[in-house]
């Protein structure tokens, strides 16, 4: 007699198919837990070959499935790392420090550009089609630290930190600029986060360009890329020794921490909370995905990286995004 089918047996879920790419001899996936990692591709700026910076997208095996090599005349504008953001239209937005912000299509054509020598680190495409840009490349007290520009390049909003910080102890600070602003984020309430690396402060400013609150903690040190979570918490990369990923509440109180113990990963520049609850972290020589408990479930390393403390910011990984189709 044939066996009866199991009652309420869940149908088998087919394993996602990996689109194969080109092997890069410098990249090696050292950990891939298929049952725990979020399947997709990972896109990031890659500077490790001096003179050949590029935007790279790799599959879960670390194979290159798409790349855009920067034009040679732009190759020097990558320090201290450039920002890459996949857009809803399939294009990729990227920022080159001290050069400008650009949008490139998947067939490697520049679809939009905005030139400004003060841009640094971060640019976000807003729902209204405008672009929010951080300004911290050797900024002065006379510069705006954040601007919103239209597709035509018109500045329609800006924030000047001097309105709130041109006083001791901030007025005399200088390290690669006055504030060295390294991140900007438009919030659901219409306000904007402006992250001052040199002040160890994340400021929330109103549409009127006034600071409504300063978020800080004694452990903040040259914090990078604060990201608002759905529960109101803040996720960020922190440059205190040792480098760590911090999750804080809305007031800056630390609720969760993941310490990067291996100095090869320093400086850590970016952390993104993924849809499966894991966190994607970008360090100098590696990109890792960890569970809330700190287990590494995916890791890709630049196995031939030869970085010093001085060259790591120039040549290492900077930011990464997991792309899920």
C-alpha positions in Angstrom: 0.0 0.0 0.0 1.5 3.4 -0.9 2.4 5.7 2.0 -0.1 8.4 2.9 1.1 12.0 2.3 2.1 13.9 5.4 -0.6 16.1 6.9 0.1 19.9 6.7 3.5 19.3 5.3 5.0 22.6 4.1 6.1 22.7 0.4 9.8 22.6 -0.1 11.2 26.1 -0.8 13.6 26.0 -3.8 17.1 27.3 -3.1 17.7 30.7 -4.8 19.7 30.4 -8.0 23.0 32.3 -8.0 23.7 34.2 -11.1 27.3 33.4 -11.8 29.9 36.2 -12.3 33.6 36.8 -12.8 36.0 35.6 -10.2 38.1 38.5 -8.7 41.4 37.0 -7.4 41.4 39.4 -4.5 37.9 38.6 -3.2 37.1 35.5 -1.1 33.9 34.6 0.6 35.0 32.9 3.8 31.6 32.3 5.3 28.2 31.6 3.7 25.5 30.2 5.8 22.7 29.7 3.2 20.0 29.2 5.8 20.8 32.4 7.7 22.2 34.9 5.3 19.9 37.2 3.3 20.2 36.1 -0.4 21.0 38.8 -2.9 23.9 40.7 -4.3 26.2 43.2 -2.6 27.2 46.5 -4.2 30.0 48.6 -2.9 32.8 51.1 -4.0 36.1 49.3 -4.4 39.4 51.3 -4.2 41.9 48.6 -3.4 43.6 48.8 -6.8 45.3 52.1 -6.8 44.3 54.2 -9.8 41.4 51.9 -10.7 38.5 52.7 -8.4 35.2 51.1 -9.4 31.7 50.3 -8.2 31.4 46.5 -7.9 28.4 44.2 -7.4 29.1 40.7 -6.3 26.9 37.6 -5.8 26.8 35.5 -2.6 30.0 33.7 -3.8 31.9 36.9 -4.2 31.9 36.8 -8.0 31.6 40.1 -9.8 28.2 40.3 -11.6 28.5 44.0 -12.5 31.1 46.7 -12.3 31.6 50.3 -13.3 35.2 51.6 -13.5 35.4 55.3 -12.9 36.8 57.4 -15.7 40.5 58.0 -15.3 40.0 61.8 -14.7 37.9 60.9 -11.6 40.2 58.3 -10.2 41.8 60.6 -7.6 38.4 61.6 -6.0 37.9 58.6 -3.7 39.5 59.7 -0.5 38.1 59.2 2.2 35.9 56.7 0.4 33.0 57.2 -1.9 29.3 56.5 -1.4 27.2 54.1 -3.5 23.4 53.8 -3.4 21.3 51.6 -5.7 18.2 53.4 -6.9 14.6 52.2 -7.5 15.0 52.8 -11.3 17.9 50.3 -11.4 20.6 53.0 -11.7 23.3 53.6 -9.1 23.9 56.9 -7.3 27.4 57.6 -6.2 29.4 60.4 -4.6 33.0 61.3 -5.2 34.5 63.3 -2.3 35.6 66.8 -3.5 34.2 66.2 -6.9 30.4 65.7 -7.1 27.4 63.4 -7.2 26.6 61.2 -10.1 24.0 58.7 -11.3 25.1 55.9 -13.6 22.9 53.5 -15.5 23.4 49.7 -15.7 24.7 50.2 -19.2 27.4 52.4 -17.7 26.1 55.8 -18.9 26.1 58.9 -16.7 22.4 59.8 -16.3 22.9 62.8 -13.9 25.7 64.8 -12.4 26.1 67.5 -9.9 29.6 69.0 -9.3 30.7 70.6 -6.1 34.2 70.4 -4.5 32.8 70.4 -0.9 30.8 67.2 -1.1 31.9 64.3 1.2 30.8 60.8 2.0 27.0 60.7 1.6 24.2 61.5 -0.9 20.6 60.2 -0.8 18.0 60.3 -3.5 14.8 61.6 -2.0 11.2 60.5 -2.8 10.6 63.9 -4.5 13.4 63.2 -7.0 15.8 65.7 -5.3 19.2 64.7 -3.9 20.3 65.3 -0.3 24.1 65.8 0.0 26.5 66.0 2.8 29.3 68.6 2.7 32.3 68.1 4.9 35.3 68.0 2.6 37.5 70.5 4.4 34.5 72.5 5.2 34.7 75.9 7.0 32.3 77.8 9.2 31.1 79.7 6.1 30.0 76.5 4.3 26.7 74.7 4.4 27.0 71.2 5.8 23.9 69.8 4.0 22.1 70.7 0.8 19.1 69.4 -1.1 19.4 69.9 -4.8 16.8 69.4 -7.6 17.5 67.3 -10.7 18.4 70.6 -12.4 21.0 71.3 -9.8 19.2 74.1 -7.9 19.8 74.2 -4.2 16.4 74.3 -2.5 17.4 73.7 1.1 20.6 74.0 3.1 21.9 73.8 6.7 24.7 75.8 8.1 26.3 74.4 11.3 27.6 77.8 12.2 24.1 78.8 13.3 24.4 76.3 16.2 28.1 75.5 16.7 30.1 78.6 16.1 31.0 78.8 19.8 33.4 77.0 22.2 34.3 74.1 22.3 33.3 73.6 18.6 34.5 76.8 17.0 38.2 75.9 17.1 37.9 72.3 16.0 39.6 71.3 12.7 40.4 67.8 11.3 39.9 67.5 7.5 37.6 70.4 7.8 35.6 72.1 10.6 32.7 69.5 11.1 33.8 66.9 8.5 30.1 66.1 8.1 30.0 62.4 6.9 26.2 61.6 6.6 22.9 63.2 6.0 19.4 61.6 6.3 15.9 63.0 5.6 13.6 61.7 8.4 9.9 60.8 8.1 9.0 63.9 10.2 10.6 66.2 7.6 13.7 67.0 9.7 17.2 66.0 8.6 20.0 64.3 10.4 23.4 65.8 9.9 26.3 63.8 11.3 29.2 65.8 12.5 32.2 63.5 12.7 34.5 66.0 14.4 32.0 67.0 17.0 30.9 63.4 17.9 27.4 64.6 17.5 24.4 63.6 15.4 22.2 66.7 14.9 18.6 66.8 14.0 17.7 70.0 12.1 14.3 71.3 11.1 13.2 72.4 7.5 13.9 75.9 8.7 17.6 75.0 9.2 17.5 75.1 13.0 18.9 72.3 15.2 16.1 70.8 17.3 18.3 68.4 19.2 21.8 67.0 19.4 22.2 63.2 19.9 25.4 62.1 21.5 27.0 59.7 23.9 30.4 59.7 25.6 31.2 56.6 23.6 30.6 58.3 20.3 33.9 58.9 18.5 34.0 59.8 14.8 30.7 58.0 14.2 29.7 57.1 10.7 26.5 56.6 8.7 23.7 56.7 11.4 20.7 54.8 10.1 17.1 55.2 11.4 15.5 51.9 12.3 11.8 51.1 12.1 11.5 51.1 15.9 13.1 54.5 16.2 16.5 53.3 17.2 19.7 54.5 15.5 22.4 52.1 14.0 25.9 53.5 13.4 29.5 52.6 12.9 31.8 54.0 15.7 35.6 54.7 15.5 36.4 54.4 19.1 39.1 51.8 19.9 38.1 49.1 19.2 35.8 50.0 16.3 32.2 48.9 16.9 28.7 48.9 15.5 26.3 50.6 17.9 22.5 50.6 18.1 21.1 53.3 20.3 17.7 54.6 21.3 16.5 58.0 20.0 18.5 59.8 22.7 21.8 58.1 22.1 21.7 55.5 24.8 23.5 52.3 23.6 21.2 49.3 23.5 23.4 46.9 21.4 27.0 46.7 20.3 29.1 44.5 18.0 32.8 45.0 18.5 35.2 44.6 15.5 38.1 43.0 17.3 40.3 42.3 14.3 42.3 45.5 13.4 42.3 44.4 9.8 38.6 45.5 9.7 39.3 49.0 11.0 38.1 51.6 10.3 34.6 50.3 10.1 32.5 52.7 8.0 29.0 51.4 7.5 26.3 49.2 9.0 22.9 48.4 7.5 20.0 46.5 9.1 18.7 44.0 6.6 15.2 42.8 6.1 15.9 39.5 7.8 17.1 41.3 11.0 20.8 40.7 10.3 23.3 43.5 10.0 25.6 44.1 7.0 28.9 45.7 8.2 31.6 47.2 6.0 35.2 47.3 7.3 38.4 48.1 5.6 39.3 44.7 4.3 35.9 42.8 4.7 32.2 43.0 4.4 30.2 40.8 6.8 26.6 39.9 7.7 25.9 39.1 11.3 22.8 37.9 13.2 21.4 39.9 16.2 23.5 37.5 18.3 26.7 38.4 16.5 27.1 35.2 14.5 28.8 35.8 11.1 26.6 34.2 8.4 28.3 35.8 5.4 31.7 37.2 5.0 33.7 38.4 2.0 37.3 39.5 2.5 39.9 41.2 0.4 42.4 38.4 0.9 45.4 40.2 -0.7 44.8 43.6 1.0 48.0 45.3 2.1 46.8 48.4 4.0 48.5 50.6 6.5 46.8 52.9 9.0 47.5 55.7 6.6 46.3 54.0 3.4 43.3 52.1 4.7 40.9 55.1 4.4 42.0 55.6 0.8 42.1 52.0 -0.4 39.8 50.0 1.8 36.1 49.2 1.4 33.8 52.0 2.5 30.1 51.3 2.3 28.0 48.3 1.0 24.4 47.6 0.3 22.6 44.2 0.0 20.4 44.2 -3.1 17.5 41.8 -3.0 15.5 41.3 -6.2 
